[in-house]
Amino acid sequence: MTTFVEQAPIIISTDPLQAADQEDSDELMAVSNELRTVSVPMHLHGHRLDKVLSELVPEFSRNFLQHMIDAGYVRLNGVLMAKPARKLKAADTLDLELHPTAQSQAFVGQDMGLLPVYQDEHLYVIDKPAGLVVHPAPGNWSGTLLNGLLAMDPGLSLVPRAGIVHRLDKDTSGLMVVARTRPAMDGLVQAISVRSMHRQYLALGKGVWQGADQLSVHAPIGRDPRNRLRMAVVDLDKVPGKTAQTDIYLLGQAPNACLVHCVLHTGRTHQIRVHMASLGHPLLGDMVYAGPVVAGLSRQALHAFRLSFAHPITGLRLAFESALPPDFSDLLAGWGLRYNIPTL
């Protein structure tokens, strides 16, 4: 039983070995063929077709409804309508044929034995294993964390993206928070937006660390113009991208590797992996950014070990810690690396 206090964070540690004994469409549910007929109300006069549909059929995402328009399943006053931007008039009649898409049919529960490390009526905290894709996407329409969440809690089908508010890369392990209700989701998204949700990672980089033991990397990240499958540090005057900041603290050294503690201030795609590679220390096992292969490690050496945030409903401060998974901890033990991480 966890006791909550406002003055100090709650620290909950999780051991993956113990846990084993006990883990871009927004459409979450498959739909069967169905015909909906709706009339445009006065307050939506002059609005776009896709906007009107998302207001009048709110249980489906705007993205899903746009698929229905593109597929020719929407009629305006009996006439087939294929332009989402078409402006409508009050009292117009819309006929919408709902058909399942590949995406929507993929968003179903699949039992993965997920066990939250924390839960209440508003949210879950999950310790994601390496190798698990977070959200369905082309090439991964099943077997994702989202599928596991829907099996664990079918009520998450009523929350956009099954309550997922942030992501970890497929081969990154560690802590994630999931909203169980829309108010909780809105609060968590706001916390991420204003950077009051704190995410900390342990990483193993290639080579002996050079320079200061602490540094703050301010380097914008965008799509690599030479390889569209990667991200890169970019010049915002020449290439689209977003500002990114990572604080990095050296924790230990091995002959050919450095153990670092990374604190995110922004949440860009592959941020730690890109910033470490830009410093000449790509993560061990990270084949995308040229990290070397290491025996016993089949993925990038990155673990989201600490997560803290204010509860989106109660306002109480929560903090969670996750033990290193065996592949990571065995690697450290083999190199004799030990560490102590201060609370930031």
C-alpha positions as CSV (number, residue, x, y, z in Angstrom):
1,M,0.0,0.0,0.0
2,T,1.5,3.3,-1.1
3,T,1.1,6.4,1.1
4,F,0.9,9.8,-0.6
5,V,2.2,13.0,0.9
6,E,2.3,16.4,-0.7
7,Q,5.7,17.5,0.7
8,A,7.8,14.8,-0.7
9,P,7.8,12.5,-3.8
10,I,6.9,8.9,-3.6
11,I,9.6,6.6,-4.8
12,I,8.4,3.2,-6.1
13,S,11.2,0.9,-7.3
14,T,10.4,-2.0,-9.7
15,D,12.5,-5.1,-10.3
16,P,11.9,-6.6,-13.8
17,L,12.8,-10.1,-12.5
18,Q,10.1,-9.8,-9.8
19,A,7.7,-8.3,-12.2
20,A,8.1,-11.4,-14.5
21,D,6.7,-13.5,-11.7
22,Q,3.5,-11.4,-11.4
23,E,3.6,-5.6,-18.4
24,D,-0.4,7.1,-36.4
25,S,-4.1,6.7,-36.3
26,D,-6.0,7.6,-33.2
27,E,-8.8,5.0,-33.9
28,L,-8.9,2.4,-31.1
29,M,-11.7,0.1,-31.9
30,A,-12.6,-1.9,-35.0
31,V,-16.0,-0.9,-36.4
32,S,-18.5,-2.9,-38.4
33,N,-20.2,-1.5,-41.5
34,E,-22.8,1.0,-40.3
35,L,-24.7,3.9,-41.8
36,R,-24.9,7.2,-39.8
37,T,-27.1,10.1,-40.9
38,V,-26.6,13.5,-39.2
39,S,-27.8,17.0,-39.9
40,V,-25.4,20.0,-39.6
41,P,-26.5,22.3,-36.7
42,M,-26.4,26.1,-36.9
43,H,-23.3,26.5,-34.8
44,L,-21.3,24.5,-37.4
45,H,-22.5,26.5,-40.4
46,G,-19.5,27.3,-42.6
47,H,-17.2,24.7,-41.0
48,R,-15.2,22.1,-42.9
49,L,-16.6,18.7,-43.6
50,D,-14.0,16.8,-41.6
51,K,-14.4,19.3,-38.7
52,V,-18.2,18.9,-38.7
53,L,-18.0,15.1,-38.8
54,S,-15.6,15.0,-35.8
55,E,-18.0,17.2,-33.9
56,L,-21.1,15.1,-34.8
57,V,-19.5,11.7,-34.6
58,P,-17.1,12.3,-31.6
59,E,-16.4,8.6,-30.8
60,F,-14.2,8.5,-33.9
61,S,-11.0,10.4,-34.4
62,R,-10.8,13.1,-37.1
63,N,-8.0,11.1,-38.8
64,F,-10.3,8.0,-39.0
65,L,-13.1,10.1,-40.4
66,Q,-10.8,11.6,-43.0
67,H,-10.1,8.1,-44.1
68,M,-13.8,7.5,-44.6
69,I,-14.1,10.7,-46.7
70,D,-11.1,9.7,-48.9
71,A,-12.6,6.2,-49.4
72,G,-15.8,7.6,-50.7
73,Y,-18.0,6.7,-47.7
74,V,-19.5,10.2,-47.1
75,R,-22.4,11.8,-48.9
76,L,-23.5,15.4,-48.6
77,N,-27.3,15.8,-49.4
78,G,-27.1,12.5,-51.3
79,V,-24.0,13.5,-53.3
80,L,-20.7,11.7,-52.9
81,M,-18.2,14.0,-51.1
82,A,-14.4,13.4,-51.3
83,K,-13.1,16.8,-50.1
84,P,-12.5,17.1,-46.4
85,A,-12.2,20.9,-46.7
86,R,-15.7,21.4,-48.2
87,K,-17.6,24.1,-46.2
88,L,-21.0,23.0,-45.1
89,K,-24.3,24.8,-44.4
90,A,-26.7,24.6,-41.5
91,A,-29.3,21.8,-42.1
92,D,-27.1,20.0,-44.7
93,T,-27.5,16.2,-44.4
94,L,-24.5,13.9,-44.1
95,D,-24.6,10.2,-44.7
96,L,-21.6,8.4,-43.3
97,E,-20.8,4.8,-44.0
98,L,-18.5,3.5,-41.3
99,H,-16.1,0.8,-42.5
100,P,-13.2,-0.7,-40.6
101,T,-9.7,0.3,-41.8
102,A,-6.6,-1.8,-41.4
103,Q,-5.5,0.6,-38.7
104,S,-8.8,0.5,-36.7
105,Q,-8.9,-3.3,-36.9
106,A,-5.4,-3.4,-35.5
107,F,-6.3,-1.5,-32.4
108,V,-7.7,-4.4,-30.4
109,G,-6.6,-6.0,-27.1
110,Q,-3.9,-8.6,-27.1
111,D,-3.0,-10.1,-23.8
112,M,0.7,-9.5,-23.0
113,G,0.6,-10.0,-19.2
114,L,1.2,-6.3,-18.6
115,L,1.5,-5.5,-14.9
116,P,1.5,-1.8,-13.9
117,V,4.0,-0.8,-11.3
118,Y,1.4,1.8,-10.1
119,Q,-2.2,2.4,-10.8
120,D,-5.2,4.4,-9.5
121,E,-8.5,5.3,-11.1
122,H,-6.8,8.0,-13.2
123,L,-3.6,6.5,-14.5
124,Y,-1.1,3.6,-14.8
125,V,2.7,3.6,-14.7
126,I,4.1,0.8,-16.9
127,D,7.6,-0.6,-17.0
128,K,8.0,-1.3,-20.8
129,P,10.4,-4.0,-21.8
130,A,12.9,-3.6,-24.6
131,G,11.6,-4.9,-28.0
132,L,8.0,-3.7,-27.5
133,V,6.7,-1.1,-30.0
134,V,4.5,1.4,-28.2
135,H,1.9,2.3,-30.8
136,P,0.5,0.6,-34.0
137,A,2.0,1.9,-37.2
138,P,2.8,0.5,-40.7
139,G,4.8,-2.7,-40.2
140,N,3.6,-3.0,-36.6
141,W,-0.2,-3.2,-36.6
142,S,-0.3,-5.7,-33.7
143,G,1.8,-6.8,-30.7
144,T,2.3,-3.2,-29.5
145,L,2.0,-1.7,-26.0
146,L,-1.3,-0.2,-27.0
147,N,-2.7,-3.7,-27.8
148,G,-1.5,-4.9,-24.4
149,L,-3.0,-2.0,-22.6
150,L,-6.4,-2.6,-24.3
151,A,-6.3,-6.2,-23.1
152,M,-5.3,-5.2,-19.6
153,D,-8.0,-2.5,-19.4
154,P,-10.7,-2.5,-22.1
155,G,-11.9,0.8,-20.7
156,L,-8.9,2.5,-22.3
157,S,-10.7,2.1,-25.6
158,L,-12.6,5.2,-24.6
159,V,-9.4,7.3,-24.3
160,P,-7.5,8.6,-27.3
161,R,-4.5,6.4,-28.1
162,A,-5.5,4.1,-25.2
163,G,-4.1,6.8,-22.9
164,I,-0.6,6.9,-24.3
165,V,0.8,10.4,-23.8
166,H,4.5,9.8,-24.5
167,R,6.6,7.1,-26.1
168,L,9.8,5.1,-25.8
169,D,11.6,3.7,-28.8
170,K,11.0,0.0,-29.5
171,D,14.3,-1.1,-28.0
172,T,14.4,1.4,-25.1
173,S,13.2,-0.1,-21.8
174,G,11.7,1.7,-18.8
175,L,8.9,3.8,-17.3
176,M,5.9,5.3,-19.1
177,V,2.7,6.9,-17.7
178,V,-0.7,6.0,-19.3
179,A,-3.9,8.0,-18.7
180,R,-7.1,6.1,-17.8
181,T,-9.4,9.0,-18.4
182,R,-9.6,12.0,-20.7
183,P,-9.1,14.6,-17.9
184,A,-6.0,12.7,-16.7
185,M,-4.7,12.6,-20.3
186,D,-5.2,16.3,-20.8
187,G,-3.4,17.0,-17.6
188,L,-0.4,14.7,-18.5
189,V,-0.2,16.2,-22.0
190,Q,-0.1,19.7,-20.4
191,A,2.6,18.6,-18.0
192,I,4.8,17.4,-20.9
193,S,4.1,20.6,-22.8
194,V,5.3,22.8,-19.9
195,R,8.1,20.4,-19.1
196,S,7.0,19.6,-15.6
197,M,7.1,15.9,-16.2
198,H,10.7,14.7,-15.6
199,R,12.2,11.8,-17.4
200,Q,15.7,10.4,-16.6
201,Y,17.7,7.7,-18.4
202,L,20.7,5.6,-18.0
203,A,22.8,5.0,-21.1
204,L,26.0,3.3,-22.2
205,G,28.0,5.2,-24.8
206,K,30.9,4.1,-27.0
207,G,34.4,5.0,-25.9
208,V,36.1,6.8,-23.0
209,W,34.3,10.0,-22.1
210,Q,36.1,13.2,-23.0
211,G,35.6,16.6,-21.4
212,A,33.6,17.8,-18.4
213,D,31.8,15.2,-16.3
214,Q,28.6,17.3,-16.6
215,L,27.3,19.1,-19.7
216,S,24.1,20.4,-21.1
217,V,23.6,19.7,-24.8
218,H,21.5,22.3,-26.7
219,A,21.4,21.0,-30.2
220,P,18.3,21.1,-32.5
221,I,17.1,17.8,-33.9
222,G,15.4,17.1,-37.2
223,R,15.1,14.5,-40.0
224,D,18.6,13.6,-41.3
225,P,18.7,15.1,-44.8
226,R,21.1,12.4,-45.9
227,N,19.1,9.5,-44.5
228,R,15.3,10.0,-43.9
229,L,15.1,7.0,-41.6
230,R,17.3,8.7,-39.0
231,M,17.2,11.9,-37.0
232,A,20.2,14.2,-36.7
233,V,21.5,17.4,-35.1
234,V,20.6,20.1,-37.7
235,D,21.0,23.7,-38.6
236,L,17.5,25.2,-38.2
237,D,18.4,27.9,-40.8
238,K,18.8,25.2,-43.4
239,V,16.8,22.1,-42.3
240,P,13.4,21.8,-40.5
241,G,13.7,20.7,-36.9
242,K,13.1,21.5,-33.2
243,T,15.2,22.7,-30.3
244,A,16.3,20.0,-28.0
245,Q,18.1,19.9,-24.6
246,T,19.7,17.0,-22.8
247,D,21.7,17.2,-19.6
248,I,24.3,14.5,-19.4
249,Y,26.2,13.4,-16.2
250,L,29.2,10.9,-16.3
251,L,28.7,8.1,-13.9
252,G,31.5,5.7,-14.7
253,Q,34.0,4.5,-17.3
254,A,35.0,1.2,-18.7
255,P,38.0,0.7,-21.2
256,N,35.7,1.1,-24.2
257,A,32.5,2.6,-22.8
258,C,31.0,5.3,-20.6
259,L,28.0,5.1,-18.4
260,V,25.9,8.3,-18.3
261,H,22.8,9.7,-16.6
262,C,20.7,11.7,-19.1
263,V,17.9,14.2,-18.1
264,L,15.5,15.2,-20.9
265,H,14.2,18.8,-21.0
266,T,12.5,18.2,-24.4
267,G,11.1,15.0,-25.9
268,R,12.4,14.8,-29.5
269,T,12.4,11.6,-31.5
270,H,15.6,9.6,-30.6
271,Q,16.9,12.7,-28.6
272,I,19.4,10.9,-26.3
273,R,20.6,8.6,-29.1
274,V,21.2,11.6,-31.4
275,H,22.8,13.8,-28.9
276,M,25.1,11.1,-27.7
277,A,26.1,10.2,-31.2
278,S,26.8,13.9,-31.9
279,L,29.2,13.9,-29.0
280,G,31.1,10.9,-30.5
281,H,29.6,8.4,-28.1
282,P,26.8,6.6,-29.9
283,L,24.9,4.2,-27.6
284,L,26.2,0.6,-27.5
285,G,24.0,-1.6,-29.6
286,D,22.4,1.3,-31.5
287,M,22.8,0.2,-35.1
288,V,20.9,3.2,-36.4
289,Y,23.5,5.7,-35.1
290,A,26.5,3.4,-35.5
291,G,26.8,2.2,-31.9
292,P,29.0,-1.0,-31.7
293,V,27.5,-4.4,-31.2
294,V,28.2,-5.8,-27.7
295,A,27.9,-9.4,-26.7
296,G,24.8,-9.9,-24.5
297,L,23.1,-6.8,-25.7
298,S,20.7,-6.9,-28.7
299,R,19.4,-3.3,-28.6
300,Q,20.6,0.2,-27.7
301,A,21.8,0.5,-24.1
302,L,19.1,3.0,-23.0
303,H,16.8,2.6,-20.0
304,A,14.2,5.1,-18.7
305,F,14.8,4.5,-15.0
306,R,13.2,7.5,-13.4
307,L,9.9,9.2,-14.0
308,S,8.3,12.0,-11.9
309,F,5.3,14.3,-12.3
310,A,2.4,15.9,-10.5
311,H,-0.7,13.7,-10.5
312,P,-2.9,15.3,-13.1
313,I,-6.0,15.1,-10.9
314,T,-4.8,15.3,-7.3
315,G,-1.7,17.4,-7.8
316,L,0.4,15.1,-5.6
317,R,3.9,14.7,-6.7
318,L,4.7,11.1,-7.8
319,A,8.2,9.6,-8.5
320,F,9.0,6.1,-9.8
321,E,12.3,4.2,-10.3
322,S,12.9,1.1,-12.4
323,A,15.7,-1.3,-11.9
324,L,18.0,-2.0,-14.8
325,P,16.9,-4.9,-16.9
326,P,19.2,-8.0,-16.9
327,D,20.9,-7.3,-20.3
328,F,21.9,-3.9,-19.1
329,S,22.9,-4.8,-15.5
330,D,24.8,-7.9,-16.6
331,L,26.9,-5.7,-19.0
332,L,27.7,-3.3,-16.2
333,A,28.6,-6.1,-13.8
334,G,30.9,-7.6,-16.4
335,W,32.8,-4.4,-16.7
336,G,32.8,-3.7,-12.9
337,L,30.8,-0.5,-13.3
338,R,29.0,0.7,-10.2
339,Y,27.2,4.0,-9.8
340,N,25.2,6.3,-7.5
341,I,22.7,8.7,-9.0
342,P,21.8,11.9,-7.1
343,T,18.2,13.0,-7.0
344,L,17.8,16.0,-9.2
